[in-house]
Amino acid sequence: MPEEDVLHVEFTSAGGHAAFGSLLARPRRPTAVFVTSDLMAIGGLCAASSAGLRVPDQLSVVGFDDIGAAS
């Protein structure tokens, strides 16, 4: 994986939102994102929704740590 595809942000929903915003602003948007915390994934889902993307139809998102809100 290219190093520029690995983003380091805070483990918060705001951090996930910011990271997804950065990824989705690229000329070639990702089709899938692996996020190291479900809270960050939730923030990312909000950013994807704001960008008009349908999850999982247009973007696959995988979170990690299985918090209750992720279900």
QUISUL-V274732 format. One record per helix or strand of 3 or more residues. SS is the DSSP state (a for helix, b for strand). FROM is the first residue (numbers start at 1). TO is the last residue. If there is no record, write none. Layout:
SS FROM TO
SS FROM TO
This chain:
a 3 5
a 13 24
b 32 34
a 38 50
b 60 62
a 68 70
